[in-house]
Amino acid sequence: MIKFRSYDKSKDFGLVGDFLIKHYQTDNRDGNWLQPTWEYMHSHPYLDENSLDKIGIWEDVGEIVGVAHYESSLGEVFFETHPRYSSLKPEMLDYAEQQLYGVTKKGERIVNAFVNDFDSEFVKHIQFRGYQRVSEHDRPISQFIIPKPFPKISLPDGFRVKSLKDDNDFFKIHRVLWRGFGHEGEPTKDGIQDRRTMQTVPNFRKDLNIVIEGPDGNFVSYSGTWFDLTNQIAYVEPVATDPDYRRRGLGKAAVLEGIRRCGEDGATVAYVGSDLKFYMAIGFTKIFTSNCWKKIIN
């Protein structure tokens, strides 16, 4: 008999991660989140930790068969299911509308449900329920087949590749991420604790988090890389380059170095949640999109 319960981070963080690892299918055909995505979510400073108990878990004889959750905040909903339990999705959507909704500035309840473009049955159901596409929030998934031997990675003179195992300077990390994600000027030290938090999850590996050091000693590009040993996959997140140093191949070098290291550990494919031209030029190919469907809940 299928039973529902609320998420308890202290005991369920690892269980959900194991569920995602167990049901991963080649080329992410399962359509679920990758385990590293789940782990990265829990390390992100924007995560609404106060609402984690609203995440819903469905179990059959004690085994997780479904999870409905947000990523950063309430109002965004993702659906992870055991391959034989996709029929749970309408019930999971019901739950999302009751518990995982967000509230707009106008005070309206809103759900942005993410549904894979190949999941035709759920797409029909979500359309029947009155959801409308909001394509600007779509979540593409792209993959990179790791070549062997791995091609040489080159950098302009004066720059060098390092990992956080070599130099885990939190202010330099904070600076490149601050500037790389569109904030102008120099950061204050207020966000340094957030950068420490990002390194606290179990599978964060300093040696797979790659930085490019500039001639002045600052980090000018950053690429986080995660490795799922069981499925031999890499996941790239986050990636940022200081705007003063873009278009020099620095971001490309950082991303490829992280992937290369995962390949040395046995990874055969890398994934990223994007279809930006930057990734396509590196060699990624989009495989599907998790489309965003919006509804105002009455």
Secondary structure, DSSP 8 states (H G I E B T S, - for coil): -EEEEE--HHHHHHHHHHHHHHT--GGGTT-S--HHHHHHHHH-TT--GGGGGG-EEEEETTEEEEEEE-SSSTTEEEEEE-TT-GGGHHHHHHHHHHHS-EE-TTS-EEEEEEEETT-HHHHHHHHHTT-EE-GGG-EEEEEEE--SS-------TT-EEEETTT---HHHHHHHHHHHTT--S---GGGHHHHHHTT-STT--GGGSEEEE-TTS-EEEEEEEEEETTTTEEEEEEEEE-GGG-SSSHHHHHHHHHHHHHHHTT--EEEES---HHHHHHT-EEEEEEEEEEEEE-
